[in-house]
Amino acid sequence: MKLKTTLVCLMMIVALVFSVSCKRIEKTGMEFKIDFGSPGEPVDISKIKISYDLRELENKISGKTAYIYGSSKIEKYDDIAEQFGFTALQILPAVDDVVEYQDISDDHVRRLLIWPTGTIRYDTGVKETSFETKVNQNDCVELSKQVLEQYGLTNQRFDSEWNYSERRLTDPQNNKTTVIGYTVILYFLLNGTRLYGEPRVTIQFNGNGEVVSIMYNMPDYYEAGECELTGIGQLLKSIKKGTIPMMYGFDEEPESITIEDIDLCYYSQTSGDNIAVAQPIYVLSAIGHYEDKDLKFNMLVQANPNDA
């Protein structure tokens, strides 16, 4: 009788511990539906056959912890302006909480815009060009590294992958298209993983390899709290139903999709209160199968439940 009573008590204790360890994580008050932007022509995912190994995907995420990140509003505008060669005397009246500094000389105008979230736009006063560029994308990447050093913007961890886009001009007379400049894009790392959403750095170069403008997102992120993660099984069901915020990286709708891998990353966007918030996303590595080809692409899917 004593043994039976002891076993019952032990089971109650185990059950209590289990219920405490599996309790719902408290909401941080910063969760909201991620707006990935319009993917273009909407695709009815529910009509596409999706294949995957559920156990393998679950193992990739097993044991991982996710957080909600918030950001503080910018306060020391003059310190930032000083990094770009502006003084407090060059500040203009704020418009919609955006602070602007301006430096006018005989041949060009330099402008610095600072948003409360820490987004910065610096127009150097250098003009764009319309002739074929004298530099290539690799030159621009190396120049970008020098620019970051010049303005003291290397105190953050960046993703190792440099991205770029081309600016092109087509001559209507001969229909010839020429590359007239490059834009270099660099992403930020948060909690050791890539932060999607707004690029961390965007640097625009003209055909001479001169910097035309710099966009820099520098919110000071802090952990607002640990958050739940949507289970992989539920996630895949929601994807098939089209009921979860997501973005897919294909232009042409595939006949079928194979999901090969999954990673836990973060996605940033600005709330209506001018606060940058970063929430966890699943990055699904997939292959789109077409009649005559297979194409790799990524699907970004919100990983934390939201009340929207």
N, C-alpha and C positions, 0 to 999 in steps of 0.2 A: 504493500500500500504506500509506504514511504517512497519507494522507487518510482511508482506511477505518479505520485504528487510532484516529485523532483523533475520528472520528464515533462510534465505539463507546464511547470513554472519555466523550465528551460526553453520550451517551445514559445511561450509567451514573450520571454525576453528577446529571443531571436526575431520573432515577428515584429516586436516594437523597434528593435534596431534597424530591421529591414525597411520598415515604414518610414523611419526618420531619414535613412540614407537615400530613399527614393522619393522624397517629398518634392513637390514642384518648386523650382527655383523662383524666388521672389522677382517680380517684374521690376525693372529699373525705372520705368516711366519714360524710357527713350525709344522703345520699340515702335516701329511703324512700317507700313508697307513700302518696300523698296520700289522706287520708280526707275526702272532700267532704261527708260526712254522708249520711243516707238521703234520696233524692229523693222519697220517698213510695211510691206504687204503682210497682213496677219496670216498665220499658218494654223490650221486646225491640227494640233499635235495628236489629238485623240484618234485621228484617222491613219496615223503613221505607225507601223509596227516597230516596237522598241524592244531590243534584246539586251540582256545583261546577266551577269552572275551575281545574284543578290548577296550571297555569303562573302564573296570576295570584296564587294564594295563595302559591306558592313565592317569587315576586318580592317579596311583602310582607315576608317573613321573611329573605330573602337578606341576608347580611352582618351579621346581628344576633348579638350575643354574650350568653350567659346565665351567671348565677352562682348558687351556693348561698350563702345568707346564714344565719349563726348569730347567737346573741345571748349576751351576758354576763349572768350572774346578778346580781341586785340585791344591793348590799352596804351602801350608805349609806341605810338605812331612815329614820333620823331627819331627814335632809335633805329627803326626800320628804314626811314627816309635817309638817314645818315649813311647807311650801307650803300645806297645808290647815289650818293653825292648830292643830296638835297639838304637844305637847312630849314629850320622852323619858320623862317621868314617867307619861304616859298609856298606855304600851305594856303589852300583856297577854302572857302566855306564848304562844309560837308553837304552832299546831296544824297538823300536816302541812305544815310549812315556811311556813305563811301567817302573816304578822305582822299583829297587830291593835292599833289605837289606839282608845281610847274616851273620850268626853267626855260626862259625864252632868250635866245641869242639871235644874231643877225641871220644865220643860215639855217637854223633848225630849232625845233621845240622839243624839249624832253618833258615827259609826263610820267608821274607815278601815281597809280590808284591803289588804295588799300581798303579792302572790305573788312567788316568786323570779324568775319570768320578766319581771317589770316590769308585770304587770297590776294595776291599782288599782281598787278599788270604794270610793266615798265616799258614805255615806248622810248627808245633811245634817241629818236630824231633822225635816224638814218633812214633813207628812203628805199622803197622796194625798187627792183630793177626789172626790165622786160626783155633782157637779152639772155642767151643761153648761159647757164651757170658755169663759172670757172672752177668750182669746187664740186666734189662728190659727197655722198652721204657719210663716208668714213672720215673725210676732212671735217665735216660738220660735227660729228660725234666728238672728235678730239678738241675742236674749238669749244664745244659745249662744256667739256670738263674744265677748260681754262676759264670760261665764263662763271661757272659755279665757284671756282676758287677766287676769282676776282671780286665777287660780291658776297663772299663769306657764306655760301649756301651749301656747304659740304658737311654740315654737322649732323645730318640725318643719314639713315641707312637707306640706300636705294636698291631697287631691283637690278640685277646684273644685266638684264636684257634692255638694250637701247632700241627704240622704235623710231621710225621716221616716216614722213609723208612728203610727196613731191608737189610743188606748185608748177603748173604747166600753162603754156600759152599756145594757142593754135592760130596759125596764120590763115585767114580766110581766103587768101589768093591761091595758095598751093596746098592748103589743108595739112600743112606740116605742123606737128606738135613738138614743142621744145620745153625742156625742164628749165625753169627760170629761178628756182630756189628750193630750199629744203626746210622742213620743220622737224626738229628733233624732239622726241617725247620720252620722258623717263618717269617711271612709277616708283612709289614709296613702299617700303616694307613696314608692316605693322604686326607686332607679335611674331616676327620671323617669317611672315608670309606676305604675298603681294596684296597691296591695297588697290582694288579696282575702283572704278568710278572716274572722278576727275584725275587727270595725270598730275603727278607731283611737279614736274617741270615741263614746260613747252617753250622751246627757243626757236624763233623764226629767223632764217638767214636769207639775205638777198644773193644775187648772182656773183657778187664779189666776195662772199663769205663773211659779210658784215652782219652783226646782230641788229635786226629790225625791232624785235620786241621779245619780252620774256614774260611768261605767265608762271607764277610760282604759288603753289598751295602749301601753306605752312601752319596749319592748325596745330595747336599743342594738345594732342590727344591724351586723355586719361581714362582709366578703366572705370566705367560707371557701374559695372556689376557683371557677375557671371550670368549667362543666359542658357536657356534650354536649346537643344538642337532637335530638329525634326528627324525622326527615325527614317532610315533609308527606305524601308518598305513603304511607309506612308508617303515619303517624298516622291517615289517613283509612281505611285498611284495618283498623286496630285498632278504630276507632270502629264500623265496620260489624259487626265480629265481637263487639263488646262486651267486649274484653279489656284495656281501658285505663281507669285511673281518670278519671272525668268526672262532671260535673253538668250537667243540662240545665234550662233555664228555662221549661218549659211544663207546664201542669197537665193538659191534655187531649192525648192522643197524636195527632199530625198524620198525614195520609195520606201526605204526602211532605215533604221538607225541601230547601231550597236554601241552601247556604252562600255568603254574599256577601263576607265580609271576615274577616280574621284579625289578631290583635295578640298581642304577647308581653308578658305581665304576670307577677305573682308571687302566690303563695298561701302564707299562713303558718299553721302549726299547731304545737302544743307536743308535744315528744317525751316519752317516759317519763322522761327525765332532767331534766325541768323546764327544757328549753332550747327557746326559740322558734326554729323553722327556717323559712325562706322559700325556696320552690323555684319554678322557672319554670312557667308554665302558658300554654297557648294559649287565647285568648278568641275563639271563633268567632261572628261575627254571622250569624244565620240567619233564615230565614222558614219558618214552618210553614204548610203549605197544607192547608186543610180544605175540606169540600164547599161551604161558604157564606162562607168568610172566609180571609184571610191574616193571620197574627200574627207579629210580630218577637220574637225571643228570643235569648239567648246560651247557648252551650255552653262550659263550662270544662273543659279537658282537660289532664292532666299532660303537660308538654313535655319533661321529662328522663327518660331510662331509669331504671328502678329494679329492684332485685333481688328485690322481693317477688313 
